């Protein structure tokens, strides 16, 4: 069988394209949080077939290399082995790069951003006596929905971390929280179940309940038939023990295709007609946030948008928020604590205004923001978080926020920017390394930080002999090489 070098090149080129379109898209949707059972494996199978075929033709080509030449000019078996090995290695690297390229937005933007704004242990160690018994004292209109929502509202993604989640949720409602954000894939639907056990005894009309187009395993995939969407909603209603939800989100949406899926829209119209849902929303903190948010606004089909929003970052989001509000959309803020380093919070333990309260007041000072959603998973959160309800941003609050920014200046990596990555000749994931160091030093989560660091393909030990062309690449003026070497020292387990 005669195979030319050009034929081998074309085979690998096709495989790279399939790696990007097929395997890359499959992993991309996994990162986006799709229910795995709804993902199409067809493109992955096609990719696997072509990858195997490319390997076979490469081996055949290498074995027959020079067979059309005189015997004296035929390359040795060792040379053919090395050439074939190099071709295989190059092809595999190319395919890997193409696949990773499809997911680069998640690696560069969303995963670091989600780590940066993880709202890790952020409760004050020394609660001020004035916080005791805090309640919601302010409600704001949620866009054009006609509903007045508590300016500080409960997110239930971590509710099950409390020893008695139903009691915590019940007390939050007793203190005036009336906007409840949940999802079927929070704690494998346990969050919705706990909420339902409390909702059944409440005046439903006083509460605004929000869930997502999800199953307990992830998002309903775009293109699913309307019945699949409706079945997921019915499951939520059953767990929540209510006849309807007020709002359902297209959750963590990263594509206009999923945002405007005709089958989802049809399912929503059917559910609304049946009285099972009142409003449609979208949440997004993904690589294509601007495109998705713009499409949601332009479509005129969405009543609410939930965005990551906190002081000092995401400068382009203010334009998005203003435009959405002008079109009557309610804006719900999430990821409001900008990292909230636990040890950094120690600096505020003797102050009446905690960092969390200052951050909440900053968010709610924007008249275009209807409310913020924050995860409640400790009883102490009720006193500390709700104390900020209805309070105006003061000079003292701004001073606290400035103080926090000073604490993280030159050390805290805003990992979502990625400005430094192109300057590293070794392609070390600088943002990931510094994020893991933040977990180690800021959150006190040493074991998890070391575990995550150990999983990196390239670590900061490569910085030892590097001339540091990354110097000056950070807009936050971080000493990248110094921080990287310090990270390697802290995060490496020495036998």
Secondary structure, DSSP 8 states (H G I E B T S, - for coil): ----HHHHHHHHHHHHHHIIIIIHHHHHHHHHTB-GGGS--HHHHHHHHHHHHHHHHHHHHHHTTTTTS-GGGS--HHHHHHHHHHHHHHHHHHHHHHHHHHTHHIIIIIHHHHHHT---S---SS--GGGTT-----EEE-TTS--EEESEEEE-TTGGGSTTHHHHHHHHHHTT--EEE--TTTTTTHHHHHHHHHHTTS-GGG-EEEEESEETTEE--TT--HHHHHHHHHHHHHHHTSS-EEEEEETT---HHHHT-HHHHHHHHHHHHTTSEEEEEEEE-STTHHHHHHHHHHHS--SEEEEE--TTS-TTHHHHHHHHHHTT-EEEEESTTTT--HHHHGGGTTSSS-HHHHHHHHHHTSTT--EEEEE--STHHHHHHHTTTT----HHHHHHHHHHHHHHTTT---TTS-TTGGG-TT---HHHHHHHHHHHHTS--HHHHHHHHHT-SS-GGGGTT---TTTT--TT---HHHHHHHHHHHHS---
